[in-house]
Amino acid sequence: MGDRINMSEGKIYVALDLGSSKTSAIIAETDSLGKIHIIGVETTEKADGVERGSIQNPSLAADDAKIVLDKIRNYAVLSGKKITSVVIGLTGYSFRTLSTHTAASHNNDMELTKEMMKELEQDAAEKLQLEEREHVYEMIDQEFEMDNGIVDAKIGSKFQEIDARYIAIVGRVGLDSRIDEVCQELSLENIRFFGPSQTAMAAINDTERELGCAVIDFGAQTTSVVVIEGNKIRHAAVIPVGGQTVTRDLKSLLILEKSAEKLKKQYGYALVEKANESETKRVIIPEEVKRNVDLRDVSKIIEAREDEILDMVCGEIDKSGYWGKLKSGIVITGGASKMNSLKELISLKTGMTVRDADWKHLVSTSTNEMFICPENAMLIGLVNSAILANSDDCVASDEKKKIEDVATTPTESKTAKTPKKPTKEKKKNFVDNLTNMMEGLLFDNDKL
């Protein structure tokens, strides 16, 4: 990521995470070194309008968002500064990546321009074979081959032949418009980033981004996998199972869900052998008429489900084509990543080194340590993305491009697999959109 250029000192940033089990918001600013100083984090322990990372009921989601944003507003008032941006993570269980490419040739030397880059990206998007009601949310460049050599595509480069390769982040139609509905109810403008990619980029350092790393975000109802190598995102997917799935499995012990969650957090292990080493073998649950539970049974259920989730994670890493090539191993984050012995289970299944995410390279030493935790991984990633974009020093800024209308429409036949061509007038560079939106005040304290 290189040295951070602090062109955004004095500005306030707010990020909103519309999660599956809770709704959270963070307020932050940058210090004189360009690092993130987290002023405060607020959370409401409910997410009535969100299922598996996707907004199902915008009105209910807006109600929860308003609770945390009203609290965040108090921090802004106390700081005496205006909030300059609201960033929201775009996520959901339907997201996946697809590879695509396009080529062009000319008889004479051509100069690469911004307009030509946009046309290449659009042509590559049009070649995607999308499923019904699927939409392209981001195009991420991979490599450019000019005149039979892999090069960094720089404006002004000369070429006669070019082959441009991309991955597209695709998901169900309408996920972004539901976020818009939430923000309309709150009288907010919003800036959207694909949440898993920004979480991943913030959770690892420059060396890990270059050498190759898989970042796994263990959430309540989803588990996201992002593979990064050569400072580029190579693959991303959202798996529709998470920590709550493990909790519900534990209900097979004939206990209530709240008791299952408590047992999981206090006594559960992702490896049964670790549970066997524990001095505590059985526990009495007062809420369950003093039901006596064998903790080895708890860990057997947990290991079985975690093993299943990790099989899907391994499948996504393998699908990326980078299995065995990730020299920096695996980094884990998210609230459900705190499961006892989960790192050991992942290491056994993958043969890779595993570590917890940390954000020391991004967050100022003046930040309260209680804010720097796996539960806030996406919030930190979103704030980091907004700061970098605003300072024009964005990590892999070309990744922030967005195609507006590459999707099959709801009225198209189920057998139709060719995507609708994007409308050129609507297609915009994502960073350009972001910069334009930041030029004005997205919302002020009165609107919050």
N, C-alpha and C positions, 0 to 999 in steps of 0.2 A: 504494500500500500504506500510505502515511502513516507517522507516527512509530511505532516499535516500542515497546510497553509491556513493560518487562522485569519480568514477574511470575514468571519461571522461572529467575532467576539461581541458580546453585549446583546445578542439576540436570544430570544427565548423559544424553545422548541417543545412541542407537545406531541406525543405519540399515543395512539389508542389501539389496544389489542382486544378485539371482539372474539374472545376465546370460547371454547366449548363448555368450560366449567366455571369460568369467571370472566369479568370484564375489568380490564386494567388500563390505567393511563399513567404516563410519566411526564414530568416537566423537567427540562434541563437547559443548560447554557454551556458555552465553551469558555475555558479559562485562557490565560495569556499564552499558553503553550498549544492551544488548539485542542486540548483534551476535553472530554465530556464531564461536566460537573452536574450530577443529578441533584436537583433541588428537592424533589419529592415524588413519591409513587402512591397512587390510591387504587384500591381494588374493591369490587363488590363481589361477594362469593355467590354469584348466580349469573347465568347466561341464558335467560329464558328463550331468547329468539335465535340461538345458534346451536346447530347440530353438526358434529363432525367437522368443525371448522368453517362451515358455511352458514350464512345468515338465512334462516327459514322464515322468520317473522321480523321484518324491519322495524315495526312499531315497538315490539317488546325489546328488541336489541337497543333501540334508541332510548328507551326508558332506563335501561341499565347504564348506558353510556352517559346519560345526563347526570346520574348520581356521582360517577367518578369525576366527570368534567367540572361539576359544580365545586367539588373539593379542590381540584387542581387549580381552579380559578382563584382560590384564596392565596395560593403560592404566588401567582402572577401579581395579584394586588399588593402583596407584601413586598415583592421585589421592586415594585414601581416601574416595571418594564412591560412593554407590549408583547403579546404572543404573535410571532410572525409566521408560524406554520403549524398545521395539524396533519400528522402523517398516520395512515392506517395500513395495516398489513392485510394484503389480499391473500387468502388461503382457502383451503377446503379439500375434501377427500378426493375430488375428481381431477386434481392437477397432475399432469405428467409432462414429460418432454418427448419431442420427436425430432429426429435429424432431418435436415433438408439442405439442398444446395442449388446453386444456379451458376451458369457460365455464360461468358460473352467473348466474342473475338472480333478483331478489326484488322484491316489490311495495313493500316498505318498506326503509329504511336498515338495512344490516347492518354489524356491526363485524368486521373481519378479526382472526381469532385464530390461535394456533399450530395448533390442531386443524384449523381450516379450511384453513390452508396445506398441511398434511399431506394432507388429503382431496383438494385440488386436484392436488397432485403425484401422488397415487395414481391419480386419475381419468385424468390425462394419460398415465401409464405404461400403464394398461389399454388405451388406444387405439392403442398401438404395434402395428404388424404385424411381428412377429418371424419370423425364419427358424427352421427346426427346430433344436432344441438350442441356442438363443440365449438369453442372460440379460441383464437390465438390472443394471448395476453401480452407476451413479450417475445421478441426475437433476440437471441444472443449469438453474436458472431463467434466462430471457432477459429478457422484458419482461412487465409486468402492465398491462393496460389496464382502468382503472376508469371507468365512466360516460363512455366515449368519449375518455379521455385517458390517455397513457402516464405512469405514475407509479412511484415507488419503493414497493414493497409493504411497508408498515410495520404492525406489529401495532397495532391500535386504529384504523386508517383506516376511514372510513365509505364504503359503496358500495351501489348497487343492482344494477349489472351489473359483471361482472368477466370478463376473458379472460386466462388465464395461459398463457404460452408457455415451453417448455422444450426443451433438447436432452438426449437420453438417451445415455449411454455404454454400449454393448452389446458383448458378446463371447460366446465359447463358454461353455456351461455347465461349471462345475466348476473354473475357473481359480483361484478363491479357495479352494476346498476343498483343492486340491493344495498351496497355500501352508500351509494349516492342517496338512496331513499332515507337511510338512517341519518345522514348528515343534513338532509333537507329538513327533517323533523327537528333537528337541533340548530337550524339556521347557520350551518357551518359549510365552508368550502373544505375540500379534502385533497390530499395528495396520496396516491396509492403506490406502494411498492409490493412486489411479490414477497410476502413475509418470510418463507423458508430460506430463500436465497440471501436476503439481507441478514437474517439471523446467523446463517452459516458464515458469511463473509466477515461479520463482526466477531465471531467466536474464535477465530483462528488468526495467527500472525502472518507476516509476510512470507516467512520461510515455508510454513505449512501450505499456504496458498500456492506457492511455486512448486514445491516437491510433490504435492498431492495429498489429499485428505478427504475423508468422508465425514460429514457432520450429521449426527442423528439427533433430532429434537423429539424427545419423548413427551407428548402432551397427554391431555386427559382422554380425548376421543380419537386423536390421530397421532401418527408418528411420521415425521417427515425425514427424508433422506436427500442430502445434497452432496454431490461429488464435485470436488474442485481440484484442478490440476493446471499448472502453467498459468496461474492467476486468472483462470477462467472457470465458470460453471460449466461442467460437462454433462451433468445429468441431475434431475430433480424429480421427486415423486412424493406424494402424500398418501400414506397407508391408513385406511379407515378403522384402525384399532389403536387403543392406547391404555392409559392407566386405569380408566374407569372400567374397561373390559376385564381387567384383572380383578378389580373389586367385585364386580358382578359374578365372576366365577366363584369367588369365595363364599357367596351366598349359598352354594351347594352344601356348605357345612351347616345349613339350617339356622343361619344367623341373619340379622338385619343388615342392610347395606351400610349403615353408619358404623356398625360394629365391625363389618368386614374391612372398611376403610381404615379404621383404627388399628386392627390387627395387622393389616398390610404394612402400615407405616412404622409401627412400633416393633413388630416381631418378624416380619416377613423377610425372606431371603430368595434371591433369584436362583440360588444353588442350594439344593436340599442338603448337600454335605456340610455346608456352612451352618445350616440350622441344627444339624446333628451335633456340631461342636459347641452350640450354645448351652449354657447351664440351665436355662429355662426350657423345660420340655412341654409343660402344659400351662394354660392360663384360664382363669375363671372370668367370665364376662357378666358383670352384675346386671346389665340391662337385659340380658337374655335369661332371666330367672336362674342366674348363676350357672349358665351352661359351661361345661368344661371342654376346652378345645385343645387338641394335640397340635402343637406348633409345627411339627414335622408335616402334618397334613396340609397346613396352611402353605408351607414352602413348596410342597409337591405341586399344589395347584398353581402357585405363582410361577414356578419353573416351567411347567408345561405351557402356560400361556406366553410367557416371555420367550420361550424357545420358538414358539410359532411365529411371534412377531419378528424375531430375529431372522427366521427363515425368509420372511418377506423382505426384510432389510437387505439380507445377503443377495437375494434375487435382484434387487434394484441396483446394488453395486456391481453385480456381475453384468447386468443389462447395460450398464454404462460403458463397458469395455475396459474398465480400469482396475479390475480385480487383479491383485498382485503387483500393481504399479503405484500404489499409494504409499509413498515412502514415509509419510508422516502419520500413517495409521488412521485411527478413528477418534473423533472428538464427540462427546455426548453432552447434551444439555436438555432443558425442559424440566418441568416439575416432577414428572414421573421417572426422571433419570436418577433420582436419589435413592432408588431401591437398593437395599443392601446386596452386595456381591454381583450387581448387574454388570459392572466393568469386567469382572472375572469371567462371567458367562459369555460376554461378547468376545473377549480375547480367546476363549476356548473354541468358539464357533468359527472365528475368522482367522485366527493365527496372527492378528495384528495387534500392535500396541494400542491401548485405549486410555484416554485421559478425559477429565472433566473440562468443560469450557471455562475460560476465564477471560476477563476483559481489562487486565492491568495495562495493556498497551493502548487502550482507548480512554479509560476512565481516570479522572484526576484523583490524586491521593486525598483531596479534601472531601471527596464524596463519602457519605455514610456507608459503611460496608454492608449494612443490612439491605441496601438497595441493589447490591451487586450479587445476584443470585440466579440460579437456573430458571426460576419462575418468570424472571424479567428479561429473559434472553431476547425475545422478539422485540420488546420495547426498546432495549438498548440498540439492537440492530437497526431499527427504524429511525431512531434519533440520529445514529451515526450516518445513515444514508442521506438524511435530510441535510445534515451539516456539510457533508462532503459535496453534495450536489450544489448547495448554496455557495460553497467556497470554490466551486469549479475545479475541485481536486478529487473527483469521485472515483472510488475504486471501480475499475472496469466500467467506466461511464457508458461505454457503448452498449452495455447490457440493459440500460434503462429505456431502450426503444420500445414503442408500443404500437401495435397494429390495431386499428379501431374496428374494422368491419370484416375481418377474415373469419367467417363462420357460416355454417349452414343455418338457414333461417327456420323458425318453427313450422313454416308452411311447406317446407321442402319434403320431398318423398323420403321415406325411411331408407330406400335403396340408394339414394344419392350419396356419393362419397366425395365428390369434387367440391372443394370449398368455394363459396361465393368470392368473387374478386374484391379486393379492398378498394374502397373509394379513395382515389388519390388525394382529393381535396381534404378528406378527413384524416389522412394518415399524417402523424406528426412525430417528431423525435421526442422521446419521453423527457429527456433532460431539458429540451427547449420549453416544453410545457411547464416543467417544474420551475424553471427559472422565471418564466413569465408570471406564474402564479405567485412567486415569492416577491416579485417587485412591488406588489400591493399588499396591504394588510388583509390576511385571510379572514381573521376575525379579531375583534377586540374584546376587552373584558365585559363590556355591556352585553355583547351577543352571547357570551358564554352563560 
